Amino acid sequence: MEKKKVNSKNNKSRKKSQKKDYYVYECLSALIVTVILFAVSFLSLIGKDREYSENENRYLTTKPQFSWSSLMDGKFMDDAEAYLSDQFLLRDKLVSLRTGIDVFFGKREINDVYIGKKHFLYEKPSEYNEARLKKTTDAMNNIRARNPGINTYIAIAPNSTEIVSAYLPSNAPVPSQTEQIKKIYGSLNGFTPIDLCTPLKSTNNPQDLYYRTDHHWTSAAVDIAYVEIAKKMGLDPASYQYRNLAVTDSFRGTLASSSGIFSAQDTISIPTCPLDVMYRVTYVEEERVTTSVFDPQKLNSKSKYEVFFGGNYPEVVIESSSANDKVLMVVKDSYANSLIPLLIPHYKKIIIIDPRYYNGNIQDIIDTESVTDMLWLYNANTFLNDTSIAGKFS
Amino acid sequence: MVFSSATFLIVFLPLTMALYYLLGVVVTKSMAVKNLILLVASLIFYAWGEPVYIILMLLSIFFNFIVGKDMEQAKKMNKKKKARSLFIFAIIFNIGVLGFFKYANLFISTFAGITGLGLRPLNLPLPVGISFYTFQIMSYIIDLYNGNIKAQKKLFVFALYVSLFPQLIAGPIVKYKDISDQFMNRKENWGSYSKGMNRFIIGLSKKLILANTLGSIYASVQASGTANMSVLTAWIGIICYTLQIYFDFSGYSDMAIGLGGVFGFEFCENFNYPYIAVSITDFWRRWHMSLSSWFRDYVYIPLGGNRCKVPRVIFNLMVVWLLTGFWHGAAWNYVLWGVYYGILLILEKYILDNLVKRIPKILRWLVTMICVMIGWVLFSAPSIGEAFSYIGVMFGRSAAFADSTGSFLLTTNFALLLIGLACALPVYSFLIGLLSPKKRSRVILALTPLLFVLCIIFMISETYNPFLYFRF
């Protein structure tokens, strides 16, 4: 009897002390949280503002300007929120911690980028939209029909999801671009199709064909595509012996930016020019003339792939000292930028049109420049999403 | 302003806490000063999100304060008629304001759609929190009229009741009778402060870490359209939404209750593990409890509740659930959602009651959850038509049971889904119960600060916004 009483007393006091123990720890953790709260607040307010974010490639929001009108329509509040989060201390570190946490817990898709193995990032494949594609191919067929005398070629390059499948995250939904491209070729009339999938797929090191951090293809892929395109277009690829020279090894491309994963860097190479060919590059709308298709200044910027042509422009004309008197028109996206340099020795004149920026009438150019050959050069993702061909040429 | 914003966490909260504790608790020790600081903070909090509509809230406060006083005066002088007309006037005013700002667009566009008249909707943006504070005000007016409470004599205390920032925007709907004492008589102490702070962090984590992440999955599923959706994808999507809405809403309630505790208030609970419910009735005893109790006290019981004949009870139930659906948003799918629950509850009450008791609990839980998830499809779909085609896919009207999109979603979000389920069901409390009390206290010491740091990481990384000008 007595013993029991003592026991229950002991139990009671133990429970009491346990409760107290819990209480103490709860207070302690609240104290730590309070300290973090005030420390973060204090540090944010005294911290020095950054103007530019390299990772995000944009100017950060600076201190919002107060005015009554901006207060009444809520703009001041939005700006203040953007300012506080843009200038938050260790912002870049926090973002990379977040992607680290996401990837650790199994996430393999961030902002339409697939996170592959061995630091390989993939652009999420575009949707195959029949209606949209039909508009594009109709417009292309129209142009073809209007110019029966011109040799017209189509080359759609597959993207890394199709070629570098070994490093894809498991289960990632990827459509067969080879099939899609075949279907597109089938709906084009009078175009000579150039199959880039087969040669790109049959290399031993497919992972070298695409940048790990960017959605473009590398010079290694361009080498293969060039041979294939040259053969189909009746050019002799062996007549132009070139080497690829690395110009940067610190390229972090669009896929790194989109996903916020900056763990890898890529190397960009450019081909050497043939010594016996001179050329002149004219940026027509910009009214600018240069003597090189390369813009070395872009190697100091974030968008290093723009070393080719300095980026995308509506109309670029290359006139060369080539003995040939053929005139080529290339209708293209940015994949072509790294391949066109290899075509220079084969043509007297190359007229490059980027429909996304070009607003003129290409029929006029075809007629006045007496175009002899026409190459449509795209990558699958851009082509599948494109609305500018249909929008501007139909 | 919302609790999960940088403005709130970096500027508003630390500033309010510092002022409240330094000026109110330490220096003046005056309840009036503390209340004044909270009132000013609350008005700034509201005006930050609604710089124009704050006038509407202030008008509502003035009007109801004065009517409340007059009504009490009339009652004291035994002018029953006057009290009654004041009461009706106040109810019409409050419902009118809510109806105009929340539902005018819906009624005008529906009316125009039916009649073919070219009426243009007003396109007034909905004042934040109006559904919540109007219901709080109405609890005051109704209880006052019924003689359950005394009128508040101080305008600024009444204003504080309506605008108190922790529960202003998303509840819980605190009834005046439950909290009136606390305005003049509350004690801030380490216990309520630390409990509140820990609770706030739990709520913040629910919102920032779980709800937002799960929400983005559902958003991507919904955006992909039902045309090519597999059964698997549809279920993953709706499970994500089911978890998201719980973490979002209960997280907000946790934050409100926690912040209340930080300033010495004690609010009513709003959620009690709704997803362990074994019947729809059970679910609604656990989900948004402050709203259900509001409708019970101020609509269902005044209509006669269940102390009438069966047809009348059914009518009462349908009225309550029609209104509950409508309260959630100005669109017909919310009404449908409310009616859906009304019908389920009536079925459960009168027809399935005996049958249900014979089914094993786990099966009852499963059926309840499927009903709840179907409810969430109705709730979240952009239109009733899309809701039905989504439900169709869930139950097999699809080309494929599983496709790579579905299995990719499942494998890459598996851990998140598991964590979500563990937090929505009382797994955490179960696991922590297995620990010795000493270890339990160590866990809380490590957990809350860690969660807070995670919250900051998630909050800031949400705003990651790369500019991709060369993305062509």
Boltz contact constraints between the chains, C-beta under 6 A:
constraints:
  - contact:
      token1: [A, 18]
      token2: [B, 437]
      max_distance: 6.0
  - contact:
      token1: [A, 21]
      token2: [B, 441]
      max_distance: 6.0
  - contact:
      token1: [A, 22]
      token2: [B, 441]
      max_distance: 6.0
  - contact:
      token1: [A, 25]
      token2: [B, 441]
      max_distance: 6.0
  - contact:
      token1: [A, 25]
      token2: [B, 444]
      max_distance: 6.0
  - contact:
      token1: [A, 25]
      token2: [B, 445]
      max_distance: 6.0
  - contact:
      token1: [A, 26]
      token2: [B, 194]
      max_distance: 6.0
  - contact:
      token1: [A, 26]
      token2: [B, 444]
      max_distance: 6.0
  - contact:
      token1: [A, 27]
      token2: [B, 190]
      max_distance: 6.0
  - contact:
      token1: [A, 27]
      token2: [B, 194]
      max_distance: 6.0
  - contact:
      token1: [A, 28]
      token2: [B, 445]
      max_distance: 6.0
  - contact:
      token1: [A, 29]
      token2: [B, 444]
      max_distance: 6.0
  - contact:
      token1: [A, 29]
      token2: [B, 445]
      max_distance: 6.0
  - contact:
      token1: [A, 29]
      token2: [B, 448]
      max_distance: 6.0
  - contact:
      token1: [A, 29]
      token2: [B, 449]
      max_distance: 6.0
  - contact:
      token1: [A, 30]
      token2: [B, 194]
      max_distance: 6.0
  - contact:
      token1: [A, 30]
      token2: [B, 197]
      max_distance: 6.0
  - contact:
      token1: [A, 30]
      token2: [B, 198]
      max_distance: 6.0
  - contact:
      token1: [A, 32]
      token2: [B, 449]
      max_distance: 6.0
  - contact:
      token1: [A, 33]
      token2: [B, 197]
      max_distance: 6.0
  - contact:
      token1: [A, 33]
      token2: [B, 201]
      max_distance: 6.0
  - contact:
      token1: [A, 33]
      token2: [B, 448]
      max_distance: 6.0
  - contact:
      token1: [A, 33]
      token2: [B, 449]
      max_distance: 6.0
  - contact:
      token1: [A, 33]
      token2: [B, 452]
      max_distance: 6.0
  - contact:
      token1: [A, 36]
      token2: [B, 452]
      max_distance: 6.0
  - contact:
      token1: [A, 37]
      token2: [B, 14]
      max_distance: 6.0
  - contact:
      token1: [A, 38]
      token2: [B, 14]
      max_distance: 6.0
  - contact:
      token1: [A, 41]
      token2: [B, 10]
      max_distance: 6.0
  - contact:
      token1: [A, 41]
      token2: [B, 14]
      max_distance: 6.0
  - contact:
      token1: [A, 44]
      token2: [B, 10]
      max_distance: 6.0
  - contact:
      token1: [A, 56]
      token2: [B, 466]
      max_distance: 6.0
  - contact:
      token1: [A, 57]
      token2: [B, 466]
      max_distance: 6.0
  - contact:
      token1: [A, 57]
      token2: [B, 467]
      max_distance: 6.0
  - contact:
      token1: [A, 58]
      token2: [B, 467]
      max_distance: 6.0
  - contact:
      token1: [A, 72]
      token2: [B, 51]
      max_distance: 6.0
  - contact:
      token1: [A, 77]
      token2: [B, 48]
      max_distance: 6.0
  - contact:
      token1: [A, 80]
      token2: [B, 7]
      max_distance: 6.0
  - contact:
      token1: [A, 81]
      token2: [B, 5]
      max_distance: 6.0
  - contact:
      token1: [A, 81]
      token2: [B, 6]
      max_distance: 6.0
  - contact:
      token1: [A, 81]
      token2: [B, 7]
      max_distance: 6.0
  - contact:
      token1: [A, 84]
      token2: [B, 6]
      max_distance: 6.0
  - contact:
      token1: [A, 84]
      token2: [B, 7]
      max_distance: 6.0
  - contact:
      token1: [A, 84]
      token2: [B, 10]
      max_distance: 6.0
  - contact:
      token1: [A, 85]
      token2: [B, 6]
      max_distance: 6.0
  - contact:
      token1: [A, 85]
      token2: [B, 460]
      max_distance: 6.0
  - contact:
      token1: [A, 85]
      token2: [B, 463]
      max_distance: 6.0
  - contact:
      token1: [A, 88]
      token2: [B, 460]
      max_distance: 6.0
  - contact:
      token1: [A, 91]
      token2: [B, 460]
      max_distance: 6.0
  - contact:
      token1: [A, 94]
      token2: [B, 457]
      max_distance: 6.0
  - contact:
      token1: [A, 94]
      token2: [B, 460]
      max_distance: 6.0
  - contact:
      token1: [A, 94]
      token2: [B, 461]
      max_distance: 6.0
  - contact:
      token1: [A, 95]
      token2: [B, 461]
      max_distance: 6.0
  - contact:
      token1: [A, 95]
      token2: [B, 464]
      max_distance: 6.0
  - contact:
      token1: [A, 97]
      token2: [B, 457]
      max_distance: 6.0
  - contact:
      token1: [A, 98]
      token2: [B, 457]
      max_distance: 6.0
  - contact:
      token1: [A, 98]
      token2: [B, 461]
      max_distance: 6.0
  - contact:
      token1: [A, 105]
      token2: [B, 415]
      max_distance: 6.0
  - contact:
      token1: [A, 106]
      token2: [B, 412]
      max_distance: 6.0
  - contact:
      token1: [A, 106]
      token2: [B, 414]
      max_distance: 6.0
  - contact:
      token1: [A, 106]
      token2: [B, 415]
      max_distance: 6.0
  - contact:
      token1: [A, 107]
      token2: [B, 412]
      max_distance: 6.0
  - contact:
      token1: [A, 108]
      token2: [B, 412]
      max_distance: 6.0
  - contact:
      token1: [A, 171]
      token2: [B, 404]
      max_distance: 6.0
  - contact:
      token1: [A, 171]
      token2: [B, 407]
      max_distance: 6.0
  - contact:
      token1: [A, 171]
      token2: [B, 408]
      max_distance: 6.0
  - contact:
      token1: [A, 171]
      token2: [B, 411]
      max_distance: 6.0
  - contact:
      token1: [A, 172]
      token2: [B, 408]
      max_distance: 6.0
  - contact:
      token1: [A, 173]
      token2: [B, 404]
      max_distance: 6.0
  - contact:
      token1: [A, 173]
      token2: [B, 405]
      max_distance: 6.0
  - contact:
      token1: [A, 173]
      token2: [B, 408]
      max_distance: 6.0
  - contact:
      token1: [A, 254]
      token2: [B, 468]
      max_distance: 6.0
  - contact:
      token1: [A, 254]
      token2: [B, 471]
      max_distance: 6.0
  - contact:
      token1: [A, 257]
      token2: [B, 466]
      max_distance: 6.0
  - contact:
      token1: [A, 260]
      token2: [B, 464]
      max_distance: 6.0
  - contact:
      token1: [A, 303]
      token2: [B, 470]
      max_distance: 6.0
  - contact:
      token1: [A, 312]
      token2: [B, 472]
      max_distance: 6.0
  - contact:
      token1: [A, 334]
      token2: [B, 472]
      max_distance: 6.0
